[in-house]
Amino acid sequence: MKDEERIIRLETDVAYLQDMVRELNDIVSEQQVMLTRLEKQNEALNKRIEDMDTEARPNRRPPHY
């Protein structure tokens, strides 16, 4: 009977761990989607900053030259 109880406990632990791995996988997948979205936003913002910087500085010498 003791071996049977150990097997049942091990099977229960394995089932719990499998469920936890599924949950963690879902979380990692959601975070990857969010990370991809944030990377795209960051690229777009960097482009806008570069464009604003280029517009703000015309191609001429500064007044101190």
Secondary structure as the mmCIF struct_conf table of DSSP 4:
data_model
#
loop_
_struct_conf.conf_type_id
_struct_conf.id
_struct_conf.beg_label_comp_id
_struct_conf.beg_label_asym_id
_struct_conf.beg_label_seq_id
_struct_conf.end_label_comp_id
_struct_conf.end_label_asym_id
_struct_conf.end_label_seq_id
HELX_RH_AL_P HELX_RH_AL_P1 LYS A 2 ALA A 56
BEND BEND1 ARG A 57 ARG A 57
BEND BEND2 ASN A 59 ARG A 60
TURN_TY1_P TURN_TY1_P1 PRO A 63 HIS A 64
#
